[in-house]
Amino acid sequence: MNLNHTLILTAQADCIDSAMREMRTAVPTAKISSELAPGVLCIDLNTETFENLAATWRVQPPIFVRHICPVEEMVVVDDHARPVPRLQSALMPLLVQIVPDRPFSIQTRVFGEGLPFTPFDLNNPLAELVRTVRGAPLDVRHPAQVISINLALIKGELRAYIGISNVLNNLSEWAGGVRRLARDPDQISRAEFKLTEALETFEISLPSRGIALDLGAAPGGWTRVLRKAGLYVTAVDPAALDERIAHDSGVRHLRITTETFLQREPEQFDLILNDMRQDARDSARMMASCAPLMREGGTALMTLKLPEHGRDAAVDHALNILRRAYRVAGARQLFHNRSEITVWLAPSDGGSRIKD
C-alpha cells in the first residue's frame, strides 16, 4: 500500500456501494485496501493523490461519501494499554505540515471492541504535543487544519492510520462527517437535526422575517426550526401539529394535502421545505410543481427518500426532474439522514410546472 495515495473514506454503511461508485467515478483505479468498520474504508488511490481528489470534490462534492482524510503514516500499536507514546512518535515527522498560526484539531476515531481507551484519552496528549512543537492554537469546533487518526483493531492487530489535511479537503469539518447536535428540551422530532445540519452544511442563511412554506410539516419539527430563526411559516399537512408549535401566531397551518394547496391561488415564498415521506421521483415532481412559488433569490431544501433497491437510478431520475425546474445547488447524504439524501435547490431561469 502506497501511503502517498491512500485515504480513509466514510459513508453510511448501507450506502457504501453508492459511495464506492462515486469514488470509482472520480478515480477509476481506486480499490478497497481494508475495512476499518462498517462504512469506513481504507482506499488505495493507485496513482491519484488525496489532494487532487479533494480539489475535485471541493468543486462538486459527492452525495454519498460523507468524509475523507489522507493516510500519510500507518503504524501498529503493540501496547493497547498505552497507545499514546507510539502515536506521538509516529506523528512527530508529520508535524512540519502544521502551520503555526492556523487553528488545528485532533480528530480520533477508534474502531474495535474492548479497547481500554477513548478518542478523548488520546486527543489531549496529542494536542499538547502539537501545541508544544508547532505553537498552533487548538480549535475543535472550527479548525483550519486537521490531524486525523483512525485506530482499528483488525484481526487482533491495532493499526493507526494518521494524516494531516486542510479541513476544507475532508468534505466535513467533523470527524467522519459525524455532526452531533445537542437535543433542545423543546425539540419536537429528530427531523430538526436534519434541517439544522443541512443549513450548516450548505451554508444557507435564513432570511430574517422571511416567509417559508413547509410541505408535509407535521408534527412540526422543521417549522419550529424556522420559527426560532424568525420566519413566518405556512405549514401544509392534513395531520395535526405538535402543541408546542400549533398555537404559534407566526404559523399558518393548512390541514390539506400539498396537491390541494397547489391548486389554490399561488403565493410566493422565500424558502420552501419538503420532508414528505414518498417515493423520491414523486417527491421531485411535487417539488418541481412548487418552483413558481419561489421568490427571486429564494431557496429550497428537500429530502429524497431512497428505495431499498435501485437507489442510484432513483436518485439520478429524481435529480433530473428537479433540474428542469431548479438549479440543484447541492445534494448530500448527511449524518442525520437515514434512508434519504438532502437536496438544496435554487431558482432556475425558465423554471415552471412540468409533466414527467
C-alpha positions in Angstrom: 0.0 0.0 0.0 1.5 3.3 -1.1 0.7 5.8 1.6 1.2 8.7 -0.7 -2.0 7.6 -2.5 -4.2 6.4 0.4 -7.2 7.8 2.2 -9.9 6.8 4.7 -13.5 7.1 3.3 -16.6 7.2 5.4 -20.2 6.8 4.3 -23.4 5.5 5.7 -22.9 1.7 6.0 -25.9 0.7 4.0 -25.0 3.1 1.2 -21.3 2.2 0.9 -21.9 0.7 -2.6 -23.1 4.1 -3.8 -20.2 5.8 -2.1 -17.7 3.5 -3.9 -19.4 4.2 -7.2 -18.7 7.9 -6.6 -15.1 7.1 -5.7 -14.5 5.0 -8.8 -16.2 7.6 -11.0 -13.6 10.1 -9.7 -10.7 7.6 -9.6 -11.5 4.6 -11.8 -8.4 2.7 -10.4 -9.3 3.2 -6.8 -9.7 0.0 -4.7 -10.5 -1.0 -1.2 -7.4 -1.9 0.9 -9.2 -2.8 4.1 -12.4 -2.2 6.0 -11.9 -0.5 9.4 -15.6 -0.7 10.3 -18.9 -0.8 8.5 -19.0 2.3 6.3 -15.3 3.1 7.0 -12.8 2.0 4.3 -9.1 2.4 3.6 -8.8 3.2 -0.1 -5.8 2.8 -2.4 -6.0 5.6 -5.0 -3.3 3.9 -7.1 -1.5 6.8 -8.9 -4.0 9.6 -7.9 -3.3 11.8 -4.9 -5.6 12.8 -2.0 -5.1 16.5 -2.8 -6.2 16.1 -6.4 -9.3 14.1 -5.5 -10.1 16.6 -2.7 -9.8 19.5 -5.1 -12.3 17.8 -7.5 -14.8 17.1 -4.7 -14.5 20.6 -3.3 -16.0 21.9 -6.6 -18.5 19.1 -6.9 -19.0 17.2 -3.7 -20.2 13.6 -3.8 -23.6 12.7 -2.5 -22.9 9.5 -0.5 -19.2 9.9 0.5 -19.5 11.8 3.8 -15.9 12.3 4.8 -12.4 11.6 3.6 -9.0 12.1 5.2 -5.5 11.2 4.0 -3.2 8.5 5.3 0.4 9.5 5.5 1.5 7.1 8.2 0.3 3.6 9.2 1.7 2.1 12.4 0.9 -0.9 14.5 0.3 -0.1 18.2 1.5 -3.1 20.2 0.7 -1.8 23.6 -3.0 -1.5 23.6 -3.0 -0.1 27.2 -0.5 2.7 26.4 -1.1 3.8 22.7 -0.1 7.5 23.2 3.8 7.1 23.0 3.5 5.1 19.8 1.2 7.6 18.3 3.3 10.6 19.4 6.4 9.1 17.7 4.5 8.4 14.5 3.0 11.9 14.4 6.3 13.8 15.1 7.7 13.6 11.5 4.4 14.9 10.1 4.1 18.0 12.3 6.2 20.1 9.9 3.0 20.4 7.9 1.2 22.2 10.7 1.0 25.9 10.1 1.7 27.6 13.5 -0.8 30.5 13.1 -3.8 28.4 11.9 -6.1 26.6 14.3 -6.0 22.8 14.4 -7.9 19.9 15.7 -7.1 16.3 16.5 -9.8 14.0 15.2 -9.5 10.5 16.5 -11.8 7.6 15.8 -11.5 4.2 17.4 -12.9 1.0 15.9 -12.8 -2.2 17.8 -14.3 -3.9 20.9 -12.7 -3.9 24.3 -10.0 -1.3 23.8 -9.1 0.4 27.1 -9.1 4.0 25.8 -11.4 6.5 24.1 -10.7 9.2 21.5 -10.7 11.8 24.3 -7.9 9.9 26.1 -5.7 10.3 23.0 -6.7 13.7 21.8 -5.5 15.7 24.9 -1.8 14.5 25.0 -1.5 14.6 21.2 -2.9 18.1 21.0 -0.5 19.1 23.7 2.4 17.7 21.6 1.2 19.8 18.6 1.0 23.0 20.6 4.4 22.4 22.1 6.2 21.6 18.8 4.4 23.9 16.4 2.6 26.5 18.6 -0.7 26.3 16.7 -3.9 27.1 18.6 -6.4 24.2 19.2 -9.9 24.8 18.0 -12.0 21.6 17.9 -15.2 23.3 16.5 -13.7 25.3 13.6 -10.2 24.0 12.7 -8.4 25.1 9.6 -6.1 22.0 9.7 -6.9 18.6 11.0 -4.8 15.7 12.2 -6.9 12.6 11.5 -6.1 9.4 13.5 -8.1 6.3 12.8 -7.4 3.3 15.1 -8.8 0.0 14.0 -8.5 -3.4 15.6 -8.1 -5.7 12.6 -7.6 -9.5 13.2 -6.1 -8.7 16.7 -3.7 -6.0 15.3 -4.3 -2.4 16.3 -3.5 -0.2 13.4 -3.3 3.5 13.4 -3.8 5.5 10.2 -2.5 9.0 10.5 -2.7 12.0 8.2 -2.9 15.8 8.1 -5.1 17.9 5.9 -6.8 21.2 5.2 -10.2 20.8 6.8 -11.8 22.0 3.5 -10.4 18.9 1.8 -12.2 16.5 4.2 -15.8 17.1 2.9 -16.8 17.8 6.6 -15.1 19.6 9.4 -16.3 16.9 11.8 -14.5 13.5 12.3 -16.1 11.0 9.9 -18.7 13.6 9.0 -20.4 12.9 12.3 -22.2 16.1 13.2 -23.6 15.6 16.7 -26.2 18.2 17.8 -27.4 18.8 21.3 -31.1 18.0 21.9 -33.2 21.0 22.7 -35.7 20.4 25.6 -38.5 21.8 23.3 -37.4 19.8 20.3 -40.4 18.2 18.5 -38.6 15.5 16.5 -35.2 14.3 15.4 -36.0 15.8 11.9 -34.9 19.1 13.4 -31.4 17.8 13.4 -31.7 17.1 9.7 -32.7 20.6 8.8 -30.1 22.2 11.2 -27.3 20.1 9.7 -28.4 20.8 6.1 -28.5 24.6 6.8 -25.0 24.3 8.2 -23.6 22.0 5.5 -24.9 24.1 2.6 -24.1 27.4 4.4 -27.6 28.7 4.0 -28.5 31.8 5.8 -32.2 32.0 6.6 -33.9 35.3 5.7 -34.8 37.4 8.8 -38.6 37.6 9.0 -38.9 35.7 5.7 -41.9 33.7 4.5 -41.5 30.0 4.4 -43.5 27.0 3.1 -43.2 23.7 4.9 -44.7 20.8 3.0 -45.6 17.7 4.9 -45.0 19.7 8.1 -46.5 17.5 10.8 -45.6 17.1 13.6 -43.8 20.5 13.1 -40.1 19.9 13.7 -38.9 21.9 10.7 -41.5 24.6 11.3 -40.1 25.0 14.8 -36.6 25.5 13.5 -37.8 28.2 11.1 -39.8 30.0 13.8 -36.8 30.0 16.1 -35.0 31.8 13.2 -37.8 34.4 12.9 -39.5 33.2 9.8 -43.2 33.1 9.3 -44.4 29.7 8.2 -47.2 28.2 6.1 -47.3 24.6 7.3 -49.1 22.3 4.9 -50.2 18.9 6.2 -53.6 17.2 6.9 -52.2 15.9 10.2 -52.0 17.9 13.4 -49.0 19.9 14.5 -47.4 19.4 17.9 -48.9 21.6 20.6 -45.6 23.3 21.1 -46.0 24.9 17.6 -49.7 24.6 16.8 -50.7 27.8 18.5 -47.7 29.9 17.4 -49.1 33.1 15.8 -46.3 33.0 13.2 -47.5 29.7 11.9 -50.4 29.2 9.5 -51.4 25.6 9.4 -53.4 24.4 6.4 -54.8 21.0 7.1 -54.8 20.0 3.4 -52.6 18.0 1.1 -49.9 19.5 -1.0 -51.8 18.7 -4.1 -54.8 20.7 -2.9 -52.6 23.5 -1.8 -51.0 23.8 -5.3 -54.5 24.2 -6.8 -55.1 27.3 -4.8 -54.2 30.9 -5.7 -50.4 30.9 -6.0 -48.4 32.5 -3.2 -44.7 33.5 -3.1 -42.1 32.2 -0.5 -38.5 32.9 0.4 -38.0 29.3 1.4 -39.7 26.1 0.5 -39.2 22.9 2.5 -40.3 19.3 1.8 -39.6 16.4 4.0 -42.6 14.3 2.9 -42.3 10.5 3.1 -42.9 9.4 -0.5 -41.1 8.0 -3.5 -38.1 10.1 -4.5 -39.3 10.7 -8.0 -42.9 11.5 -6.9 -41.5 13.9 -4.3 -39.3 15.5 -7.0 -42.3 16.0 -9.3 -44.2 17.6 -6.5 -41.3 19.9 -5.7 -40.9 20.9 -9.3 -44.6 22.0 -9.3 -43.7 24.4 -6.4 -41.0 26.2 -8.4 -43.3 29.1 -9.4 -43.9 29.7 -5.7 -40.3 30.6 -5.0 -39.5 34.3 -4.9 -36.5 35.7 -6.8 -33.4 34.9 -4.7 -35.3 32.2 -2.7 -34.1 28.8 -1.9 -35.5 25.3 -1.1 -34.5 22.2 0.8 -36.0 18.8 0.5 -35.2 15.1 1.3 -35.4 12.3 -1.3 -36.4 9.0 0.3 -34.2 6.2 -1.1 -35.6 2.8 -2.2 -34.2 -0.4 -0.9 -33.1 -1.4 -4.4 -32.1 0.7 -7.4 -31.0 3.6 -5.2 -28.6 5.3 -7.6 -31.1 5.2 -10.6 -33.8 6.6 -8.4 -31.6 9.5 -7.2 -30.4 10.3 -10.8 -34.1 10.3 -12.0 -35.3 12.5 -9.2 -32.4 15.0 -9.6 -33.1 15.2 -13.4 -36.7 16.0 -12.7 -35.7 18.7 -10.3 -33.2 20.2 -12.7 -36.0 21.0 -15.1 -37.4 23.5 -12.6 -34.5 24.5 -10.3 -30.8 24.7 -10.2 -29.6 21.8 -8.0 -27.1 23.7 -5.8 -26.2 20.7 -3.6 -27.1 17.1 -2.7 -25.6 15.2 0.2 -26.4 12.3 2.4 -25.9 13.9 5.8 -25.1 12.3 9.1 -28.7 12.8 10.3 -30.2 11.4 7.1 -31.2 7.8 7.3 -32.5 6.2 4.0 -32.6 9.5 2.2 -30.5 12.4 0.9 -31.0 16.1 1.3 -31.1 18.4 -1.7 -30.6 22.1 -1.9 -32.4 23.9 -4.7 -32.1 27.4 -6.1 -34.2 29.3 -8.7 -33.6 28.4 -12.3 -34.4 30.7 -15.3 -37.4 29.2 -17.0 -38.5 27.2 -14.0 -42.1 26.1 -14.5 -44.6 23.5 -13.7 -43.7 20.3 -15.6 -45.0 16.9 -16.5 -43.0 13.7 -16.4 
